Amino acid sequence: MIAAPKTPVILMAEDDSDDRLLAREALEEAGLTADLRFVENGAELMDYLHHRNRFREPGSSPRPNLILLDLNMPKKDGREALREIKADAELKRIPVVVFTTSGADSDIARVYELGGNSFISKPTAFDALVKVMKTIGQYWFEVVVLPAKG
């Protein structure tokens, strides 16, 4: 008998509380079953991934199946966090989708140079956000074959 797949964990690094709320609502509206967790900046993202500080307790920071990363955040921006994730042997396999308001060619090029898996400009309309969340879920959890954890 094959065990039912676990609910995927999506970790979103986003400093804007309104954007976090909209992302949660869009994920629900898209009908995706995922454990959506949030951190507010790149420093918290790295704490989460390394089980430090407020994420030290067992179960407080399950390994994400996907990271949605904003570029412009306080303390440590998304570029710095992406560089650290992709340089870490334990973390580099986690897909990182940059999900940001930027559409600058320089940001897009830099994200891919740093090893980002995708670059998506955040839509401004809620229905477009729902469509993007649905597409992200379908692509990363139904279409793509990812390497085993470990």
N, CA, C and O atoms as a GROMACS GRO file, in nm:
protein
  600
    1MET      N    1   0.084  -0.118   0.000
    1MET     CA    2   0.000   0.000   0.000
    1MET      C    3   0.088   0.124   0.000
    1MET      O    4   0.186   0.131   0.075
    2ILE      N    5   0.055   0.220  -0.081
    2ILE     CA    6   0.131   0.344  -0.091
    2ILE      C    7   0.071   0.447   0.004
    2ILE      O    8  -0.050   0.469   0.007
    3ALA      N    9   0.160   0.509   0.083
    3ALA     CA   10   0.115   0.611   0.177
    3ALA      C   11   0.069   0.734   0.100
    3ALA      O   12   0.125   0.769  -0.004
    4ALA      N   13  -0.032   0.799   0.152
    4ALA     CA   14  -0.081   0.923   0.090
    4ALA      C   15   0.028   1.028   0.099
    4ALA      O   16   0.099   1.037   0.199
    5PRO      N   17   0.042   1.109  -0.005
    5PRO     CA   18   0.146   1.212  -0.001
    5PRO      C   19   0.116   1.314   0.107
    5PRO      O   20   0.000   1.347   0.134
    6LYS      N   21   0.222   1.365   0.169
    6LYS     CA   22   0.206   1.469   0.269
    6LYS      C   23   0.165   1.599   0.202
    6LYS      O   24   0.192   1.622   0.084
    7THR      N   25   0.100   1.682   0.278
    7THR     CA   26   0.065   1.815   0.228
    7THR      C   27   0.193   1.892   0.205
    7THR      O   28   0.277   1.901   0.295
    8PRO      N   29   0.212   1.950   0.086
    8PRO     CA   30   0.335   2.024   0.060
    8PRO      C   31   0.342   2.150   0.147
    8PRO      O   32   0.242   2.214   0.176
    9VAL      N   33   0.465   2.182   0.186
    9VAL     CA   34   0.491   2.302   0.264
    9VAL      C   35   0.547   2.408   0.170
    9VAL      O   36   0.648   2.387   0.103
   10ILE      N   37   0.479   2.523   0.166
   10ILE     CA   38   0.527   2.639   0.091
   10ILE      C   39   0.569   2.743   0.193
   10ILE      O   40   0.490   2.782   0.279
   11LEU      N   41   0.692   2.786   0.183
   11LEU     CA   42   0.743   2.889   0.272
   11LEU      C   43   0.755   3.018   0.192
   11LEU      O   44   0.827   3.024   0.092
   12MET      N   45   0.684   3.120   0.237
   12MET     CA   46   0.684   3.248   0.166
   12MET      C   47   0.756   3.352   0.249
   12MET      O   48   0.719   3.379   0.363
   13ALA      N   49   0.860   3.412   0.190
   13ALA     CA   50   0.934   3.520   0.254
   13ALA      C   51   0.879   3.651   0.198
   13ALA      O   52   0.906   3.688   0.083
   14GLU      N   53   0.801   3.721   0.279
   14GLU     CA   54   0.729   3.841   0.235
   14GLU      C   55   0.714   3.936   0.353
   14GLU      O   56   0.660   3.897   0.456
   15ASP      N   57   0.762   4.060   0.338
   15ASP     CA   58   0.756   4.155   0.448
   15ASP      C   59   0.624   4.230   0.456
   15ASP      O   60   0.595   4.290   0.560
   16ASP      N   61   0.544   4.229   0.352
   16ASP     CA   62   0.419   4.304   0.351
   16ASP      C   63   0.302   4.218   0.401
   16ASP      O   64   0.270   4.116   0.341
   17SER      N   65   0.241   4.259   0.511
   17SER     CA   66   0.134   4.178   0.572
   17SER      C   67   0.013   4.166   0.480
   17SER      O   68  -0.054   4.062   0.479
   18ASP      N   69  -0.017   4.270   0.402
   18ASP     CA   70  -0.129   4.261   0.307
   18ASP      C   71  -0.100   4.158   0.199
   18ASP      O   72  -0.189   4.082   0.160
   19ASP      N   73   0.023   4.155   0.150
   19ASP     CA   74   0.060   4.056   0.048
   19ASP      C   75   0.054   3.914   0.104
   19ASP      O   76   0.017   3.821   0.033
   20ARG      N   77   0.091   3.898   0.232
   20ARG     CA   78   0.082   3.764   0.294
   20ARG      C   79  -0.064   3.719   0.301
   20ARG      O   80  -0.096   3.604   0.270
   21LEU      N   81  -0.153   3.810   0.342
   21LEU     CA   82  -0.295   3.778   0.351
   21LEU      C   83  -0.352   3.744   0.213
   21LEU      O   84  -0.426   3.646   0.198
   22LEU      N   85  -0.319   3.824   0.114
   22LEU     CA   86  -0.368   3.798  -0.022
   22LEU      C   87  -0.315   3.665  -0.076
   22LEU      O   88  -0.388   3.593  -0.144
   23ALA      N   89  -0.191   3.633  -0.046
   23ALA     CA   90  -0.134   3.506  -0.092
   23ALA      C   91  -0.210   3.389  -0.031
   23ALA      O   92  -0.241   3.292  -0.100
   24ARG      N   93  -0.239   3.397   0.099
   24ARG     CA   94  -0.314   3.289   0.165
   24ARG      C   95  -0.453   3.275   0.103
   24ARG      O   96  -0.498   3.164   0.074
   25GLU      N   97  -0.521   3.388   0.084
   25GLU     CA   98  -0.656   3.384   0.026
   25GLU      C   99  -0.653   3.332  -0.119
   25GLU      O  100  -0.741   3.257  -0.159
   26ALA      N  101  -0.553   3.372  -0.195
   26ALA     CA  102  -0.541   3.327  -0.334
   26ALA      C  103  -0.513   3.177  -0.340
   26ALA      O  104  -0.567   3.108  -0.426
   27LEU      N  105  -0.431   3.128  -0.250
   27LEU     CA  106  -0.402   2.984  -0.246
   27LEU      C  107  -0.530   2.906  -0.216
   27LEU      O  108  -0.556   2.804  -0.278
   28GLU      N  109  -0.608   2.954  -0.120
   28GLU     CA  110  -0.735   2.888  -0.086
   28GLU      C  111  -0.832   2.896  -0.204
   28GLU      O  112  -0.897   2.797  -0.238
   29GLU      N  113  -0.843   3.012  -0.265
   29GLU     CA  114  -0.934   3.032  -0.379
   29GLU      C  115  -0.894   2.942  -0.496
   29GLU      O  116  -0.979   2.896  -0.572
   30ALA      N  117  -0.764   2.918  -0.510
   30ALA     CA  118  -0.714   2.833  -0.618
   30ALA      C  119  -0.742   2.685  -0.591
   30ALA      O  120  -0.724   2.601  -0.680
   31GLY      N  121  -0.785   2.654  -0.470
   31GLY     CA  122  -0.817   2.516  -0.435
   31GLY      C  123  -0.695   2.429  -0.408
   31GLY      O  124  -0.703   2.306  -0.416
   32LEU      N  125  -0.583   2.492  -0.374
   32LEU     CA  126  -0.462   2.415  -0.346
   32LEU      C  127  -0.453   2.379  -0.200
   32LEU      O  128  -0.475   2.462  -0.112
   33THR      N  129  -0.421   2.254  -0.175
   33THR     CA  130  -0.400   2.210  -0.038
   33THR      C  131  -0.250   2.217  -0.012
   33THR      O  132  -0.174   2.134  -0.061
   34ALA      N  133  -0.210   2.314   0.066
   34ALA     CA  134  -0.070   2.331   0.100
   34ALA      C  135  -0.062   2.395   0.238
   34ALA      O  136  -0.151   2.469   0.279
   35ASP      N  137   0.046   2.367   0.307
   35ASP     CA  138   0.075   2.428   0.435
   35ASP      C  139   0.157   2.553   0.405
   35ASP      O  140   0.279   2.545   0.390
   36LEU      N  141   0.090   2.668   0.396
   36LEU     CA  142   0.157   2.794   0.363
   36LEU      C  143   0.208   2.858   0.491
   36LEU      O  144   0.130   2.891   0.581
   37ARG      N  145   0.339   2.876   0.497
   37ARG     CA  146   0.403   2.938   0.613
   37ARG      C  147   0.473   3.065   0.569
   37ARG      O  148   0.511   3.078   0.452
   38PHE      N  149   0.490   3.158   0.663
   38PHE     CA  150   0.548   3.287   0.629
   38PHE      C  151   0.664   3.323   0.719
   38PHE      O  152   0.668   3.291   0.837
   39VAL      N  153   0.760   3.391   0.658
   39VAL     CA  154   0.864   3.464   0.730
   39VAL      C  155   0.862   3.604   0.673
   39VAL      O  156   0.818   3.625   0.560
   40GLU      N  157   0.911   3.701   0.751
   40GLU     CA  158   0.896   3.840   0.710
   40GLU      C  159   1.019   3.903   0.648
   40GLU      O  160   1.012   4.017   0.600
   41ASN      N  161   1.132   3.832   0.647
   41ASN     CA  162   1.253   3.887   0.585
   41ASN      C  163   1.353   3.774   0.561
   41ASN      O  164   1.331   3.660   0.602
   42GLY      N  165   1.461   3.807   0.494
   42GLY     CA  166   1.560   3.706   0.461
   42GLY      C  167   1.630   3.647   0.582
   42GLY      O  168   1.668   3.530   0.580
   43ALA      N  169   1.648   3.726   0.688
   43ALA     CA  170   1.711   3.673   0.810
   43ALA      C  171   1.621   3.567   0.873
   43ALA      O  172   1.669   3.462   0.915
   44GLU      N  173   1.490   3.594   0.880
   44GLU     CA  174   1.396   3.494   0.933
   44GLU      C  175   1.391   3.371   0.843
   44GLU      O  176   1.378   3.259   0.892
   45LEU      N  177   1.400   3.391   0.713
   45LEU     CA  178   1.401   3.279   0.620
   45LEU      C  179   1.517   3.185   0.652
   45LEU      O  180   1.499   3.064   0.659
   46MET      N  181   1.635   3.241   0.671
   46MET     CA  182   1.751   3.158   0.700
   46MET      C  183   1.739   3.093   0.839
   46MET      O  184   1.780   2.979   0.857
   47ASP      N  185   1.683   3.165   0.936
   47ASP     CA  186   1.658   3.105   1.068
   47ASP      C  187   1.563   2.986   1.054
   47ASP      O  188   1.587   2.881   1.114
   48TYR      N  189   1.457   3.003   0.977
   48TYR     CA  190   1.361   2.894   0.955
   48TYR      C  191   1.432   2.773   0.893
   48TYR      O  192   1.418   2.661   0.942
   49LEU      N  193   1.507   2.797   0.788
   49LEU     CA  194   1.571   2.686   0.716
   49LEU      C  195   1.678   2.615   0.799
   49LEU      O  196   1.704   2.497   0.780
   50HIS      N  197   1.739   2.689   0.892
   50HIS     CA  198   1.844   2.631   0.978
   50HIS      C  199   1.793   2.599   1.119
   50HIS      O  200   1.872   2.562   1.206
   51HIS      N  201   1.662   2.612   1.142
   51HIS     CA  202   1.599   2.579   1.271
   51HIS      C  203   1.664   2.657   1.386
   51HIS      O  204   1.704   2.599   1.488
   52ARG      N  205   1.674   2.788   1.369
   52ARG     CA  206   1.735   2.874   1.471
   52ARG      C  207   1.632   2.969   1.531
   52ARG      O  208   1.524   2.989   1.476
   53ASN      N  209   1.670   3.026   1.646
   53ASN     CA  210   1.590   3.127   1.714
   53ASN      C  211   1.445   3.083   1.732
   53ASN      O  212   1.422   2.978   1.792
   54ARG      N  213   1.348   3.157   1.683
   54ARG     CA  214   1.208   3.120   1.710
   54ARG      C  215   1.164   2.996   1.635
   54ARG      O  216   1.053   2.947   1.658
   55PHE      N  217   1.247   2.943   1.548
   55PHE     CA  218   1.215   2.822   1.472
   55PHE      C  219   1.291   2.700   1.524
   55PHE      O  220   1.304   2.599   1.454
   56ARG      N  221   1.342   2.709   1.644
   56ARG     CA  222   1.423   2.603   1.705
   56ARG      C  223   1.339   2.484   1.749
   56ARG      O  224   1.386   2.370   1.745
   57GLU      N  225   1.216   2.508   1.790
   57GLU     CA  226   1.131   2.400   1.841
   57GLU      C  227   1.100   2.299   1.732
   57GLU      O  228   1.073   2.337   1.618
   58PRO      N  229   1.104   2.169   1.765
   58PRO     CA  230   1.070   2.066   1.665
   58PRO      C  231   0.930   2.091   1.608
   58PRO      O  232   0.837   2.121   1.682
   59GLY      N  233   0.918   2.079   1.479
   59GLY     CA  234   0.789   2.097   1.414
   59GLY      C  235   0.757   2.241   1.378
   59GLY      O  236   0.661   2.266   1.305
   60SER      N  237   0.835   2.336   1.427
   60SER     CA  238   0.806   2.476   1.397
   60SER      C  239   0.853   2.518   1.258
   60SER      O  240   0.813   2.621   1.206
   61SER      N  241   0.939   2.436   1.199
   61SER     CA  242   0.992   2.473   1.068
   61SER      C  243   1.017   2.349   0.982
   61SER      O  244   1.132   2.314   0.955
   62PRO      N  245   0.909   2.284   0.938
   62PRO     CA  246   0.928   2.169   0.850
   62PRO      C  247   0.994   2.213   0.719
   62PRO      O  248   0.971   2.324   0.671
   63ARG      N  249   1.073   2.125   0.663
   63ARG     CA  250   1.143   2.157   0.538
   63ARG      C  251   1.041   2.191   0.429
   63ARG      O  252   0.950   2.113   0.403
   64PRO      N  253   1.057   2.308   0.367
   64PRO     CA  254   0.961   2.346   0.262
   64PRO      C  255   0.985   2.267   0.133
   64PRO      O  256   1.097   2.230   0.100
   65ASN      N  257   0.876   2.243   0.063
   65ASN     CA  258   0.886   2.184  -0.070
   65ASN      C  259   0.910   2.292  -0.175
   65ASN      O  260   0.956   2.264  -0.286
   66LEU      N  261   0.879   2.417  -0.138
   66LEU     CA  262   0.893   2.531  -0.228
   66LEU      C  263   0.907   2.658  -0.145
   66LEU      O  264   0.841   2.675  -0.043
   67ILE      N  265   0.996   2.746  -0.191
   67ILE     CA  266   1.011   2.878  -0.129
   67ILE      C  267   0.965   2.983  -0.228
   67ILE      O  268   1.010   2.986  -0.343
   68LEU      N  269   0.873   3.070  -0.184
   68LEU     CA  270   0.834   3.189  -0.261
   68LEU      C  271   0.907   3.306  -0.197
   68LEU      O  272   0.887   3.335  -0.079
   69LEU      N  273   0.990   3.372  -0.273
   69LEU     CA  274   1.083   3.470  -0.217
   69LEU      C  275   1.065   3.608  -0.276
   69LEU      O  276   1.076   3.627  -0.397
   70ASP      N  277   1.036   3.704  -0.190
   70ASP     CA  278   1.032   3.844  -0.232
   70ASP      C  279   1.176   3.894  -0.238
   70ASP      O  280   1.260   3.848  -0.160
   71LEU      N  281   1.206   3.985  -0.327
   71LEU     CA  282   1.342   4.037  -0.338
   71LEU      C  283   1.372   4.148  -0.239
   71LEU      O  284   1.478   4.150  -0.178
   72ASN      N  285   1.279   4.241  -0.223
   72ASN     CA  286   1.305   4.361  -0.144
   72ASN      C  287   1.244   4.350  -0.006
   72ASN      O  288   1.126   4.378   0.014
   73MET      N  289   1.328   4.308   0.088
   73MET     CA  290   1.284   4.291   0.227
   73MET      C  291   1.388   4.352   0.320
   73MET      O  292   1.504   4.369   0.282
   74PRO      N  293   1.347   4.386   0.442
   74PRO     CA  294   1.443   4.440   0.539
   74PRO      C  295   1.534   4.330   0.595
   74PRO      O  296   1.509   4.211   0.575
   75LYS      N  297   1.637   4.371   0.663
   75LYS     CA  298   1.735   4.286   0.733
   75LYS      C  299   1.824   4.208   0.637
   75LYS      O  300   1.946   4.222   0.642
   76LYS      N  301   1.766   4.128   0.552
   76LYS     CA  302   1.841   4.055   0.449
   76LYS      C  303   1.748   4.043   0.331
   76LYS      O  304   1.640   3.985   0.342
   77ASP      N  305   1.790   4.097   0.218
   77ASP     CA  306   1.699   4.094   0.104
   77ASP      C  307   1.699   3.957   0.037
   77ASP      O  308   1.779   3.869   0.071
   78GLY      N  309   1.609   3.940  -0.057
   78GLY     CA  310   1.591   3.812  -0.122
   78GLY      C  311   1.712   3.766  -0.201
   78GLY      O  312   1.737   3.645  -0.212
   79ARG      N  313   1.788   3.859  -0.256
   79ARG     CA  314   1.907   3.823  -0.332
   79ARG      C  315   2.011   3.758  -0.242
   79ARG      O  316   2.070   3.656  -0.276
   80GLU      N  317   2.031   3.818  -0.124
   80GLU     CA  318   2.126   3.762  -0.028
   80GLU      C  319   2.081   3.625   0.021
   80GLU      O  320   2.161   3.532   0.031
   81ALA      N  321   1.952   3.613   0.052
   81ALA     CA  322   1.899   3.485   0.100
   81ALA      C  323   1.911   3.378  -0.009
   81ALA      O  324   1.948   3.264   0.020
   82LEU      N  325   1.879   3.413  -0.133
   82LEU     CA  326   1.890   3.318  -0.243
   82LEU      C  327   2.034   3.270  -0.260
   82LEU      O  328   2.058   3.151  -0.279
   83ARG      N  329   2.128   3.362  -0.252
   83ARG     CA  330   2.270   3.327  -0.263
   83ARG      C  331   2.307   3.226  -0.154
   83ARG      O  332   2.374   3.126  -0.183
   84GLU      N  333   2.264   3.250  -0.032
   84GLU     CA  334   2.294   3.159   0.080
   84GLU      C  335   2.229   3.022   0.062
   84GLU      O  336   2.292   2.919   0.086
   85ILE      N  337   2.104   3.021   0.020
   85ILE     CA  338   2.032   2.894   0.001
   85ILE      C  339   2.101   2.809  -0.104
   85ILE      O  340   2.125   2.690  -0.083
   86LYS      N  341   2.133   2.869  -0.217
   86LYS     CA  342   2.191   2.792  -0.328
   86LYS      C  343   2.337   2.756  -0.305
   86LYS      O  344   2.391   2.671  -0.376
   87ALA      N  345   2.402   2.818  -0.206
   87ALA     CA  346   2.541   2.783  -0.171
   87ALA      C  347   2.547   2.675  -0.063
   87ALA      O  348   2.654   2.622  -0.034
   88ASP      N  349   2.432   2.641  -0.004
   88ASP     CA  350   2.426   2.545   0.107
   88ASP      C  351   2.391   2.406   0.054
   88ASP      O  352   2.288   2.388  -0.010
   89ALA      N  353   2.477   2.310   0.080
   89ALA     CA  354   2.458   2.173   0.028
   89ALA      C  355   2.326   2.111   0.075
   89ALA      O  356   2.268   2.030   0.002
   90GLU      N  357   2.278   2.147   0.193
   90GLU     CA  358   2.154   2.091   0.246
   90GLU      C  359   2.029   2.160   0.192
   90GLU      O  360   1.921   2.100   0.189
   91LEU      N  361   2.042   2.283   0.148
   91LEU     CA  362   1.925   2.362   0.108
   91LEU      C  363   1.912   2.383  -0.042
   91LEU      O  364   1.802   2.414  -0.089
   92LYS      N  365   2.018   2.366  -0.116
   92LYS     CA  366   2.017   2.407  -0.257
   92LYS      C  367   1.918   2.333  -0.345
   92LYS      O  368   1.884   2.380  -0.453
   93ARG      N  369   1.870   2.216  -0.299
   93ARG     CA  370   1.771   2.142  -0.378
   93ARG      C  371   1.630   2.196  -0.365
   93ARG      O  372   1.543   2.162  -0.445
   94ILE      N  373   1.605   2.279  -0.264
   94ILE     CA  374   1.471   2.334  -0.246
   94ILE      C  375   1.445   2.434  -0.359
   94ILE      O  376   1.521   2.529  -0.375
   95PRO      N  377   1.339   2.415  -0.436
   95PRO     CA  378   1.309   2.512  -0.543
   95PRO      C  379   1.275   2.649  -0.483
   95PRO      O  380   1.199   2.660  -0.387
   96VAL      N  381   1.333   2.751  -0.543
   96VAL     CA  382   1.307   2.888  -0.500
   96VAL      C  383   1.248   2.965  -0.617
   96VAL      O  384   1.311   2.982  -0.722
   97VAL      N  385   1.124   3.011  -0.598
   97VAL     CA  386   1.056   3.092  -0.696
   97VAL      C  387   1.056   3.235  -0.643
   97VAL      O  388   0.997   3.265  -0.540
   98VAL      N  389   1.123   3.323  -0.715
   98VAL     CA  390   1.121   3.464  -0.676
   98VAL      C  391   0.987   3.519  -0.720
   98VAL      O  392   0.949   3.510  -0.837
   99PHE      N  393   0.915   3.577  -0.623
   99PHE     CA  394   0.779   3.626  -0.640
   99PHE      C  395   0.779   3.769  -0.590
   99PHE      O  396   0.765   3.794  -0.470
  100THR      N  397   0.794   3.863  -0.681
  100THR     CA  398   0.824   4.000  -0.642
  100THR      C  399   0.753   4.101  -0.732
  100THR      O  400   0.703   4.066  -0.839
  101THR      N  401   0.749   4.225  -0.687
  101THR     CA  402   0.689   4.331  -0.768
  101THR      C  403   0.785   4.377  -0.877
  101THR      O  404   0.742   4.442  -0.973
  102SER      N  405   0.912   4.347  -0.864
  102SER     CA  406   1.010   4.390  -0.962
  102SER      C  407   0.989   4.319  -1.095
  102SER      O  408   0.949   4.202  -1.100
  103GLY      N  409   1.017   4.390  -1.201
  103GLY     CA  410   1.019   4.330  -1.333
  103GLY      C  411   1.144   4.375  -1.406
  103GLY      O  412   1.155   4.360  -1.528
  104ALA      N  413   1.240   4.430  -1.330
  104ALA     CA  414   1.363   4.483  -1.388
  104ALA      C  415   1.447   4.371  -1.449
  104ALA      O  416   1.467   4.266  -1.389
  105ASP      N  417   1.495   4.397  -1.570
  105ASP     CA  418   1.579   4.297  -1.637
  105ASP      C  419   1.700   4.260  -1.552
  105ASP      O  420   1.740   4.143  -1.550
  106SER      N  421   1.757   4.356  -1.482
  106SER     CA  422   1.874   4.328  -1.398
  106SER      C  423   1.838   4.234  -1.283
  106SER      O  424   1.918   4.147  -1.248
  107ASP      N  425   1.720   4.250  -1.224
  107ASP     CA  426   1.677   4.160  -1.117
  107ASP      C  427   1.652   4.019  -1.171
  107ASP      O  428   1.689   3.920  -1.109
  108ILE      N  429   1.588   4.011  -1.287
  108ILE     CA  430   1.560   3.880  -1.347
  108ILE      C  431   1.691   3.807  -1.375
  108ILE      O  432   1.706   3.690  -1.340
  109ALA      N  433   1.785   3.876  -1.438
  109ALA     CA  434   1.915   3.814  -1.470
  109ALA      C  435   1.987   3.771  -1.343
  109ALA      O  436   2.043   3.661  -1.337
  110ARG      N  437   1.986   3.856  -1.241
  110ARG     CA  438   2.057   3.825  -1.116
  110ARG      C  439   1.997   3.704  -1.047
  110ARG      O  440   2.070   3.619  -0.996
  111VAL      N  441   1.866   3.693  -1.045
  111VAL     CA  442   1.799   3.579  -0.982
  111VAL      C  443   1.844   3.448  -1.046
  111VAL      O  444   1.877   3.353  -0.975
  112TYR      N  445   1.847   3.444  -1.176
  112TYR     CA  446   1.889   3.321  -1.244
  112TYR      C  447   2.039   3.295  -1.226
  112TYR      O  448   2.080   3.180  -1.216
  113GLU      N  449   2.120   3.401  -1.222
  113GLU     CA  450   2.264   3.385  -1.195
  113GLU      C  451   2.286   3.324  -1.058
  113GLU      O  452   2.380   3.246  -1.038
  114LEU      N  453   2.201   3.360  -0.963
  114LEU     CA  454   2.215   3.309  -0.825
  114LEU      C  455   2.153   3.170  -0.806
  114LEU      O  456   2.164   3.112  -0.698
  115GLY      N  457   2.090   3.115  -0.910
  115GLY     CA  458   2.036   2.981  -0.901
  115GLY      C  459   1.887   2.974  -0.875
  115GLY      O  460   1.835   2.866  -0.845
  116GLY      N  461   1.818   3.086  -0.885
  116GLY     CA  462   1.673   3.083  -0.868
  116GLY      C  463   1.609   2.993  -0.973
  116GLY      O  464   1.657   2.984  -1.086
  117ASN      N  465   1.500   2.927  -0.934
  117ASN     CA  466   1.435   2.832  -1.025
  117ASN      C  467   1.332   2.898  -1.116
  117ASN      O  468   1.306   2.849  -1.226
  118SER      N  469   1.272   3.009  -1.072
  118SER     CA  470   1.174   3.082  -1.152
  118SER      C  471   1.168   3.225  -1.101
  118SER      O  472   1.203   3.254  -0.987
  119PHE      N  473   1.122   3.313  -1.188
  119PHE     CA  474   1.101   3.453  -1.153
  119PHE      C  475   0.960   3.488  -1.197
  119PHE      O  476   0.927   3.478  -1.315
  120ILE      N  477   0.876   3.530  -1.101
  120ILE     CA  478   0.739   3.568  -1.131
  120ILE      C  479   0.714   3.707  -1.075
  120ILE      O  480   0.738   3.733  -0.957
  121SER      N  481   0.665   3.797  -1.160
  121SER     CA  482   0.623   3.929  -1.112
  121SER      C  483   0.484   3.915  -1.051
  121SER      O  484   0.394   3.858  -1.112
  122LYS      N  485   0.469   3.968  -0.931
  122LYS     CA  486   0.340   3.959  -0.862
  122LYS      C  487   0.232   4.033  -0.940
  122LYS      O  488   0.250   4.149  -0.978
  123PRO      N  489   0.123   3.966  -0.965
  123PRO     CA  490   0.011   4.037  -1.030
  123PRO      C  491  -0.056   4.132  -0.932
  123PRO      O  492  -0.052   4.111  -0.811
  124THR      N  493  -0.116   4.237  -0.985
  124THR     CA  494  -0.181   4.336  -0.899
  124THR      C  495  -0.329   4.303  -0.874
  124THR      O  496  -0.384   4.345  -0.772
  125ALA      N  497  -0.392   4.230  -0.964
  125ALA     CA  498  -0.533   4.195  -0.948
  125ALA      C  499  -0.546   4.060  -0.878
  125ALA      O  500  -0.468   3.969  -0.904
  126PHE      N  501  -0.643   4.049  -0.788
  126PHE     CA  502  -0.660   3.927  -0.710
  126PHE      C  503  -0.687   3.805  -0.797
  126PHE      O  504  -0.631   3.699  -0.771
  127ASP      N  505  -0.771   3.818  -0.899
  127ASP     CA  506  -0.801   3.702  -0.984
  127ASP      C  507  -0.676   3.653  -1.057
  127ASP      O  508  -0.660   3.534  -1.079
  128ALA      N  509  -0.589   3.745  -1.094
  128ALA     CA  510  -0.463   3.707  -1.157
  128ALA      C  511  -0.370   3.638  -1.056
  128ALA      O  512  -0.297   3.545  -1.091
  129LEU      N  513  -0.374   3.684  -0.931
  129LEU     CA  514  -0.295   3.620  -0.825
  129LEU      C  515  -0.343   3.477  -0.801
  129LEU      O  516  -0.262   3.386  -0.783
  130VAL      N  517  -0.474   3.456  -0.801
  130VAL     CA  518  -0.530   3.322  -0.786
  130VAL      C  519  -0.480   3.232  -0.899
  130VAL      O  520  -0.439   3.118  -0.875
  131LYS      N  521  -0.484   3.283  -1.020
  131LYS     CA  522  -0.439   3.204  -1.136
  131LYS      C  523  -0.290   3.168  -1.123
  131LYS      O  524  -0.252   3.055  -1.152
  132VAL      N  525  -0.208   3.264  -1.080
  132VAL     CA  526  -0.065   3.237  -1.062
  132VAL      C  527  -0.043   3.133  -0.953
  132VAL      O  528   0.038   3.042  -0.971
  133MET      N  529  -0.114   3.144  -0.841
  133MET     CA  530  -0.099   3.046  -0.732
  133MET      C  531  -0.139   2.906  -0.778
  133MET      O  532  -0.074   2.808  -0.745
  134LYS      N  533  -0.247   2.900  -0.854
  134LYS     CA  534  -0.291   2.770  -0.906
  134LYS      C  535  -0.185   2.711  -1.000
  134LYS      O  536  -0.154   2.592  -0.992
  135THR      N  537  -0.130   2.794  -1.086
  135THR     CA  538  -0.027   2.749  -1.179
  135THR      C  539   0.098   2.705  -1.104
  135THR      O  540   0.156   2.601  -1.138
  136ILE      N  541   0.140   2.780  -1.004
  136ILE     CA  542   0.257   2.742  -0.922
  136ILE      C  543   0.233   2.606  -0.858
  136ILE      O  544   0.319   2.518  -0.864
  137GLY      N  545   0.115   2.589  -0.797
  137GLY     CA  546   0.084   2.462  -0.732
  137GLY      C  547   0.083   2.345  -0.830
  137GLY      O  548   0.140   2.240  -0.802
  138GLN      N  549   0.018   2.364  -0.942
  138GLN     CA  550   0.012   2.256  -1.041
  138GLN      C  551   0.152   2.222  -1.092
  138GLN      O  552   0.188   2.105  -1.100
  139TYR      N  553   0.229   2.323  -1.125
  139TYR     CA  554   0.360   2.298  -1.182
  139TYR      C  555   0.454   2.230  -1.082
  139TYR      O  556   0.513   2.126  -1.112
  140TRP      N  557   0.468   2.288  -0.963
  140TRP     CA  558   0.567   2.238  -0.867
  140TRP      C  559   0.523   2.113  -0.792
  140TRP      O  560   0.608   2.038  -0.743
  141PHE      N  561   0.392   2.087  -0.783
  141PHE     CA  562   0.347   1.972  -0.704
  141PHE      C  563   0.279   1.864  -0.786
  141PHE      O  564   0.252   1.755  -0.734
  142GLU      N  565   0.250   1.890  -0.914
  142GLU     CA  566   0.185   1.789  -0.997
  142GLU      C  567   0.267   1.753  -1.121
  142GLU      O  568   0.266   1.638  -1.164
  143VAL      N  569   0.336   1.849  -1.179
  143VAL     CA  570   0.406   1.827  -1.306
  143VAL      C  571   0.554   1.792  -1.285
  143VAL      O  572   0.602   1.692  -1.338
  144VAL      N  573   0.624   1.872  -1.209
  144VAL     CA  574   0.767   1.857  -1.190
  144VAL      C  575   0.799   1.736  -1.104
  144VAL      O  576   0.729   1.705  -1.008
  145VAL      N  577   0.906   1.667  -1.140
  145VAL     CA  578   0.961   1.562  -1.056
  145VAL      C  579   1.084   1.619  -0.988
  145VAL      O  580   1.181   1.657  -1.054
  146LEU      N  581   1.080   1.625  -0.855
  146LEU     CA  582   1.190   1.681  -0.778
  146LEU      C  583   1.273   1.570  -0.717
  146LEU      O  584   1.222   1.460  -0.696
  147PRO      N  585   1.401   1.597  -0.688
  147PRO     CA  586   1.483   1.494  -0.624
  147PRO      C  587   1.433   1.465  -0.483
  147PRO      O  588   1.370   1.549  -0.418
  148ALA      N  589   1.463   1.345  -0.437
  148ALA     CA  590   1.426   1.307  -0.301
  148ALA      C  591   1.499   1.396  -0.201
  148ALA      O  592   1.609   1.444  -0.228
  149LYS      N  593   1.437   1.419  -0.088
  149LYS     CA  594   1.499   1.499   0.017
  149LYS      C  595   1.621   1.423   0.069
  149LYS      O  596   1.627   1.300   0.065
  150GLY      N  597   1.716   1.500   0.119
  150GLY     CA  598   1.832   1.435   0.180
  150GLY      C  599   1.960   1.479   0.122
  150GLY      O  600   2.066   1.432   0.164
   0.00000   0.00000   0.00000
